[in-house]
Amino acid sequence: MTMATRGVALLTRRQVHGSTALHGRKRWRPSPYVVFGGLFWIVMSLAFWRVPMCCDFGQHAAVVERLKDNLLHPRHPMADLPGAGSPYYSPYAVAQGAFARVTGLAGWEVVKLAGPLNLLVLLTGLGRFVKVLTPRQWAPVLALFAMVVLWGTRMAWWSGYLGLMSMTGNLAYPSTFAIGLAFWAWGWAGSLARTATPRPWSYVGLGALCGVILLVHPISSVAAVIGVVAFAASARHPFRPLWMWAATAVMAAVTAASWPYYSVFSLVGDESVDWIHRQLYTEMPQRFWLALLGLPALALRFRGNRRDPLVLMFVLDCAVVAYGWLSGHYTYGRILGLTLVPLQFALAVELAAPRPWRLWRTALAGVTATGAAIGFFTLQAGAVVPRALDPVGFDQPPRWPGYGWATSHLRAGDIVLTNGYYPTRSLPAYDANLVAPAWPDASLDEDTRNHRLQEVRDYLSPESTRAERKAIVRRYHVRWLLLSPDQKVPEEAVVVAWGPRTGEVLARVGTGARTNMNEHE
């Protein structure tokens, strides 16, 4: 070996240091987002698990129970009726149903386990999305905390709303999973918009992902598609690969149309749930004002690029929300949660800039920190601070009463007549059926559901006769009544149990043989 060769070898060996010297590789260090995102996943999963079943949880657990009973032809989620055409039977729900069949877990157990999984999809999607906006390492960390804290000082609790408090209840819902996929779709679209020589199959894959989002949660898909359109319009040459973006749209439509359980396109123009969502447009300033702290950051992005994707996303989202208000299709207000994302993420990207900062950015950081503290301590803190460790008395997530005392007497498929707010939303999770479903569903004609609701009211009316009640029991094969403390127990009913917390009464009224109810509709 020559002297020159020995010198090169010695220099090469000296360049390798530390414990990785044997392998000659750099030591991997987790990014700030991996650290803080991982901690958030642990804390939020525990916060979600400590909250008992409430709100729409029972509905989604009932969907899993029906799919567990019959994966190919599930019944109506809340009643002993055909379930064909129900939008609840999405690819997400079918996967849960298949998992329940394989493991033997109950529907509510599967939904509870889905919370941490959905959060993982959400967090990884958020990281991917922010990465196409900026390479700044702290940007996804700031975006995460802006997304869960910068809302308002009035409770905004709804499926698809990702404040800390709301997430304790809706983390396991399809909307959370769909939003996580939407973040992945936006990251994908952003990469395609910046690629000089894109591959056609990448656009097709993006279209398939958008189709899945459309099936999993149709209303969230509106915001998801808006995000993809915003990135397509922000591309350096937006019209050059126009046919490729068209392939994305076609593939999304084909994917959605191929789903055998229900037709997502039949939901267009459906007004059956608009009345429920009208309240989304009430007290909007109080619910969302802290997110407006991102307006200066969004304005800066607009000043630098008139086709900035976050700016376009925000403008288009606002247009859809306004259309929902003006047209009376209040369901479009469901995207309000995602309408805040451009504001929150633009602010995060701006505050992740390396120092030294100019005076205006320092001032923006101070105002944002103050706003985050206001949002956290006035509204969100109770989500992650248990009451036992709470020195202040923060508002806590709702704690609905459990119905194990009643369901222990029910057999699978038993039909219950009740009009209580909590039991109508909880009992179907335990494979019980209601005479009248609590929510509209495309698989059941709304006039029929309203007729059933009236029959329940007639039965529970103090003026009802024994003959009238007996006819309703026979017509719907009712086996059980679940009555509130102020409702009179009919003379023909036999009281079986009382709710220890609510004082509700479970009474038996009939044999309730489970049969196909088609003949009665």
C-alpha positions in Angstrom: 0.0 0.0 0.0 1.4 3.4 -1.0 1.7 6.3 1.4 -1.1 8.1 -0.5 -3.5 5.2 -0.1 -2.7 4.8 3.6 -3.4 8.5 4.1 -6.8 8.3 2.4 -7.8 5.3 4.5 -6.7 7.0 7.7 -8.6 10.1 6.8 -11.7 8.0 6.1 -11.6 6.2 9.4 -11.1 9.5 11.3 -14.4 10.9 9.9 -16.4 8.3 11.7 -17.1 9.1 15.4 -19.2 7.9 18.4 -21.1 4.8 18.9 -22.0 4.5 15.2 -18.4 4.2 14.2 -18.6 0.5 13.7 -21.3 1.0 11.0 -20.3 4.4 9.6 -23.8 5.8 9.9 -25.2 8.9 11.6 -27.3 8.4 14.7 -31.0 8.9 14.2 -32.6 11.6 16.2 -36.3 12.1 16.4 -37.7 15.3 15.1 -39.6 17.6 17.4 -42.8 16.5 15.9 -42.1 12.8 16.5 -41.5 13.7 20.2 -44.4 16.0 20.8 -46.7 14.2 18.5 -46.0 10.9 20.3 -46.6 12.5 23.7 -49.8 14.1 22.4 -50.9 10.6 21.1 -50.5 9.1 24.5 -52.1 11.9 26.5 -55.1 12.3 24.1 -55.7 8.5 23.9 -55.9 8.3 27.7 -58.1 11.4 27.8 -60.4 9.7 25.2 -60.5 6.4 27.0 -61.5 8.0 30.3 -64.7 9.5 28.9 -67.7 7.1 28.9 -69.9 6.5 25.9 -71.7 9.7 24.9 -73.3 11.6 22.0 -72.9 9.7 18.7 -70.7 7.0 20.1 -73.7 4.6 20.5 -74.7 5.1 16.9 -71.3 4.1 15.6 -71.1 1.2 18.0 -74.5 0.0 16.7 -73.3 0.1 13.1 -70.4 -2.2 14.1 -72.9 -4.5 15.9 -75.1 -4.8 12.8 -72.1 -5.5 10.6 -70.9 -8.1 13.1 -74.2 -9.8 12.8 -74.3 -9.7 9.0 -71.3 -8.3 7.2 -72.9 -8.4 3.7 -76.4 -7.4 4.5 -76.5 -5.4 7.7 -79.8 -4.2 9.2 -80.7 -0.6 10.1 -78.3 0.6 12.7 -81.0 1.5 15.3 -84.1 -0.4 14.4 -85.2 -3.9 13.2 -85.5 -2.7 9.6 -83.6 -3.2 6.4 -80.3 -1.3 6.3 -79.7 -1.2 2.5 -78.6 2.2 1.5 -77.4 3.5 4.9 -74.4 5.8 4.5 -73.2 4.6 7.9 -72.0 1.4 6.1 -68.8 2.9 4.8 -65.4 1.1 4.1 -64.3 2.3 7.5 -67.3 0.8 9.3 -67.1 -2.5 7.3 -63.5 -2.9 8.3 -64.5 -2.4 11.9 -67.3 -4.9 11.5 -65.0 -7.5 10.0 -62.6 -6.9 12.9 -65.4 -7.4 15.4 -66.4 -10.7 13.7 -62.8 -12.0 13.8 -62.1 -11.0 17.4 -65.5 -11.4 18.9 -65.3 -7.9 20.4 -68.5 -6.0 21.0 -69.3 -3.0 18.8 -68.6 -0.4 21.6 -65.2 -2.1 22.3 -64.2 -1.9 18.6 -65.2 1.8 18.4 -63.3 2.5 21.6 -60.1 0.9 20.2 -60.5 2.9 17.0 -59.8 6.2 18.8 -56.0 5.8 19.1 -55.8 4.4 15.6 -57.7 7.4 14.2 -55.5 9.7 16.1 -52.4 8.1 14.6 -53.8 8.6 11.1 -54.6 12.2 12.0 -51.2 13.0 13.4 -49.2 11.3 10.6 -51.4 13.0 8.0 -50.9 16.4 9.7 -47.1 15.9 9.6 -47.2 15.0 5.9 -49.4 18.0 5.1 -47.3 20.5 6.9 -44.1 19.1 5.3 -45.4 20.3 1.8 -46.0 23.7 3.2 -42.6 24.3 4.8 -39.4 22.4 5.8 -39.3 24.1 9.2 -39.1 21.4 11.8 -41.2 23.1 14.5 -44.1 23.9 12.1 -46.0 20.6 12.5 -45.7 20.9 16.3 -47.1 24.4 16.3 -49.8 23.4 13.8 -50.9 20.6 16.0 -51.3 22.7 19.1 -52.9 25.5 17.1 -55.4 23.0 15.7 -56.5 21.7 19.1 -56.4 25.0 21.1 -57.1 28.0 18.9 -60.9 27.8 18.6 -62.9 30.1 20.8 -64.3 30.5 24.3 -67.6 28.9 23.6 -67.9 25.1 23.3 -67.7 23.8 19.8 -68.5 20.1 20.2 -69.3 18.4 17.0 -68.1 15.5 14.9 -65.2 16.8 12.8 -64.3 19.5 15.2 -60.7 18.9 16.5 -60.5 21.0 19.7 -59.1 19.2 22.7 -62.5 19.0 24.4 -64.4 17.8 21.3 -61.7 15.1 20.6 -62.4 13.4 23.9 -65.8 12.4 22.4 -65.3 12.2 18.7 -61.8 10.7 18.3 -63.3 7.3 17.3 -65.7 8.7 14.8 -65.4 8.2 11.0 -65.0 12.0 10.7 -61.7 11.9 12.5 -60.4 9.1 10.3 -61.6 11.0 7.2 -59.8 14.2 8.3 -56.6 12.3 8.8 -56.9 10.9 5.3 -57.7 14.4 4.0 -54.4 15.6 5.5 -52.7 12.8 3.7 -54.5 13.7 0.5 -53.4 17.4 0.8 -49.8 16.3 1.4 -50.0 14.1 -1.7 -51.6 16.9 -3.8 -49.0 19.4 -2.7 -46.2 17.0 -3.7 -47.8 16.6 -7.2 -48.2 20.3 -7.6 -44.5 20.9 -7.1 -43.3 17.9 -9.2 -41.8 18.9 -12.5 -42.4 15.5 -14.1 -45.3 13.9 -12.3 -46.3 10.3 -12.9 -49.9 9.7 -14.1 -50.5 6.9 -11.7 -49.8 9.2 -8.7 -52.9 11.3 -9.8 -55.0 8.1 -10.1 -53.9 7.0 -6.6 -54.8 10.4 -5.2 -58.2 10.0 -6.8 -58.8 6.7 -5.2 -57.9 8.2 -1.8 -60.4 11.0 -2.3 -63.0 8.5 -3.2 -62.4 6.6 0.0 -62.7 9.8 2.0 -66.0 10.6 0.2 -67.4 7.2 1.3 -66.1 7.3 4.9 -67.5 10.8 5.7 -69.2 12.6 2.8 -69.4 16.0 4.3 -65.7 16.0 5.3 -64.9 15.1 1.7 -66.1 18.5 0.6 -63.3 20.1 2.5 -60.9 17.4 1.4 -61.6 18.0 -2.3 -61.4 21.8 -1.8 -57.9 21.3 -0.4 -56.9 19.2 -3.4 -58.3 21.8 -5.8 -56.4 24.5 -4.0 -53.1 22.7 -4.4 -53.9 22.0 -8.1 -54.6 25.7 -8.7 -51.4 26.7 -6.9 -49.1 24.5 -9.1 -46.4 26.3 -11.0 -48.0 25.2 -14.2 -51.7 24.5 -13.2 -53.0 23.8 -16.7 -50.1 21.7 -18.1 -51.1 18.5 -16.3 -54.8 19.3 -16.4 -55.7 15.9 -17.8 -53.9 14.3 -14.9 -56.0 16.2 -12.3 -59.0 15.2 -14.4 -57.9 11.6 -13.9 -57.9 12.3 -10.1 -61.5 13.4 -10.3 -62.6 10.5 -12.4 -60.9 8.0 -10.2 -62.5 9.5 -7.1 -66.0 9.2 -8.7 -65.3 5.7 -9.9 -64.2 4.6 -6.4 -67.2 6.1 -4.7 -69.6 4.7 -7.3 -68.2 1.2 -6.9 -69.1 0.9 -3.2 -71.9 -1.7 -3.0 -73.4 -0.7 0.4 -74.9 2.6 -0.5 -74.8 5.3 -3.2 -73.0 8.4 -1.9 -74.3 10.4 -4.9 -77.9 9.8 -3.7 -77.1 12.1 -0.7 -76.7 15.1 -2.9 -79.5 17.5 -2.1 -80.7 15.4 0.9 -82.3 17.8 3.3 -83.3 15.4 6.1 -80.5 16.4 8.4 -80.3 20.1 7.6 -82.5 21.0 10.6 -80.0 19.3 13.0 -77.1 21.4 11.7 -78.7 24.8 11.8 -77.2 25.3 15.3 -73.7 25.1 13.7 -74.3 28.7 12.5 -75.2 30.0 15.9 -72.6 31.9 18.1 -69.9 31.5 15.5 -67.8 34.5 16.7 -67.7 33.1 20.3 -66.8 29.5 19.0 -64.1 30.4 16.6 -62.6 33.8 17.3 -59.2 32.7 18.5 -58.5 31.0 15.1 -58.7 34.5 13.5 -55.3 35.2 15.0 -54.0 33.4 11.9 -55.5 36.0 9.6 -52.2 38.1 9.5 -50.2 35.1 8.6 -52.7 34.1 5.9 -52.6 37.7 4.5 -48.8 37.5 4.3 -49.0 34.3 2.3 -51.5 36.0 0.0 -49.2 39.0 -0.4 -46.3 36.7 -1.4 -48.4 34.4 -3.7 -51.9 35.1 -4.9 -52.4 31.4 -5.6 -51.2 30.2 -2.2 -53.0 26.9 -1.4 -53.9 27.8 2.2 -55.4 31.1 1.0 -57.4 29.4 -1.7 -58.5 26.7 0.7 -59.7 29.2 3.2 -61.6 31.3 0.6 -63.3 28.2 -0.9 -64.2 26.8 2.5 -65.8 30.1 3.5 -67.8 30.1 0.3 -69.2 26.7 1.0 -70.1 27.6 4.6 -71.8 30.8 3.3 -73.7 28.8 0.7 -75.0 26.5 3.5 -76.3 29.4 5.4 -77.9 31.2 2.4 -79.4 28.1 0.9 -80.7 26.5 4.1 -78.5 23.5 3.5 -77.0 23.8 7.0 -75.2 20.5 6.7 -72.4 22.3 4.9 -71.6 24.0 8.2 -70.0 20.7 9.2 -66.8 21.8 7.4 -66.4 24.8 9.7 -63.8 22.8 11.7 -61.7 22.3 8.6 -62.2 25.9 7.6 -60.1 27.0 10.5 -57.2 24.8 9.4 -55.7 27.3 6.9 -55.7 30.0 9.6 -54.2 27.7 12.2 -51.5 26.2 10.0 -50.5 29.5 8.3 -49.9 30.9 11.8 -47.9 27.8 12.8 -45.7 28.1 9.7 -45.0 31.8 10.3 -44.1 31.3 13.9 -41.8 28.4 13.1 -39.5 30.8 11.2 -35.9 30.8 12.4 -34.7 33.6 14.7 -33.9 36.5 14.9 -37.4 37.7 14.4 -38.7 41.1 13.4 -40.8 43.1 15.8 -44.1 42.2 14.1 -43.4 38.4 14.3 -42.4 38.7 18.0 -45.7 40.6 18.6 -47.7 38.0 16.7 -46.1 35.2 18.8 -47.0 37.0 22.0 -50.6 37.5 20.9 -50.8 33.9 19.8 -49.4 32.6 23.2 -52.0 34.8 25.0 -54.8 33.5 22.8 -53.7 29.9 23.3 -53.6 30.3 27.0 -57.1 31.8 26.9 -58.4 29.0 24.8 -56.8 26.3 26.9 -57.7 27.5 30.3 -61.2 28.7 29.6 -62.4 25.8 27.5 -60.0 23.0 26.6 -58.0 22.2 29.8 -60.6 19.9 31.2 -60.1 17.5 28.3 -56.6 16.5 29.5 -56.8 17.4 33.2 -58.8 14.8 35.2 -61.2 16.2 37.8 -59.1 14.5 40.6 -56.1 16.5 39.6 -58.0 19.8 38.8 -57.2 22.6 41.2 -59.3 25.1 39.4 -62.6 23.4 38.4 -62.2 23.3 34.6 -65.2 22.3 32.5 -65.0 18.5 31.9 -66.2 16.4 29.0 -69.8 15.1 29.3 -70.3 12.0 31.4 -73.5 10.3 30.2 -75.2 7.7 32.3 -74.4 4.0 31.5 -77.1 1.5 30.7 -75.5 -1.7 31.7 -78.2 -2.0 34.4 -80.8 -2.2 31.6 -78.9 -4.1 28.8 -78.1 -6.9 31.2 -81.8 -7.9 30.9 -82.0 -7.5 27.1 -81.4 -10.1 24.5 -79.7 -9.3 21.2 -82.3 -7.8 18.9 -84.9 -7.0 21.5 -87.0 -4.0 20.7 -87.3 -1.1 23.2 -89.8 1.7 23.2 -88.4 4.9 24.7 -88.1 8.6 23.9 -85.4 9.5 26.4 -82.5 11.5 25.0 -79.8 9.3 26.4 -81.2 5.8 25.9 -82.2 6.5 22.3 -78.6 7.2 21.5 -77.0 4.6 23.8 -79.1 1.4 23.7 -78.5 0.5 20.1 -74.7 0.2 20.9 -75.7 -3.0 22.8 -77.5 -4.6 19.9 -80.9 -3.4 21.0 -83.4 -2.0 18.5 -85.6 1.1 18.9 -89.1 1.5 17.7 -88.2 4.9 16.4 -84.5 5.7 15.4 -83.1 8.9 16.9 -81.5 10.1 13.7 -82.5 10.3 10.0 -81.0 7.6 7.8 -81.2 7.2 4.0 -82.2 3.6 4.5 -85.4 4.6 6.1 -88.0 7.0 4.6 -88.2 10.1 6.8 -92.0 10.0 6.8 -91.9 6.5 8.2 -89.5 7.5 10.9 -91.6 10.5 11.9 -94.7 8.2 12.0 -92.8 5.8 14.3 -91.8 8.8 16.5 -95.5 9.8 16.7 -96.4 6.2 17.7 -94.0 6.4 20.6 -95.4 9.7 21.7 -98.9 8.2 21.5 -97.9 5.2 23.6 -96.3 7.3 26.3 -99.2 9.8 26.4 -101.1 9.8 29.7 -104.3 9.7 27.7 -103.5 6.5 25.8 -105.7 3.5 26.4 -104.6 0.0 27.2 -106.0 -1.2 23.8 -104.0 1.5 21.9 -100.8 0.6 23.7 -101.3 -3.1 23.1 -101.8 -2.4 19.4 -98.5 -0.5 19.2 -96.7 -3.2 21.1 -98.0 -5.8 18.7 -97.3 -3.7 15.6 -93.6 -3.2 16.4 -93.0 -6.4 18.5 -92.0 -4.3 21.5 -90.6 -6.2 24.4 -89.3 -3.5 26.7 -90.1 0.0 27.9 -87.4 2.4 29.2 -89.1 5.3 30.9 -88.0 8.4 32.6 -88.9 9.0 36.3 -91.7 11.3 35.4 -93.3 8.9 32.9 -96.1 6.6 34.2 -95.5 2.9 34.0 -98.5 1.3 32.2 -100.6 -1.1 34.2 -99.8 -4.0 31.9 -96.0 -3.5 32.2 -93.8 -5.3 34.7 -91.0 -3.3 36.2 -87.6 -5.2 36.0 -84.9 -2.7 36.9 -84.2 0.9 37.9 -81.3 3.1 36.7 -79.1 3.9 39.7 -78.1 7.3 38.5 -81.1 8.6 36.5 -84.0 6.8 38.2 -85.2 5.5 34.8 -87.3 2.4 34.7 -87.0 -0.7 32.6 -90.3 -2.6 32.2 -91.3 -5.7 30.2 -94.4 -5.5 28.1 -94.3 -8.3 25.5 -92.6 -11.4 24.2 -91.1 -9.2 21.4 -90.3 -11.9 18.9 -87.7 -10.6 16.4 -89.1 -10.6 12.9 -88.7 -8.7 9.7 -90.6 -5.4 10.0 -91.0 -4.8 6.3 -94.6 -6.0 6.5 -95.5 -3.2 8.9 -94.1 -0.3 6.8 
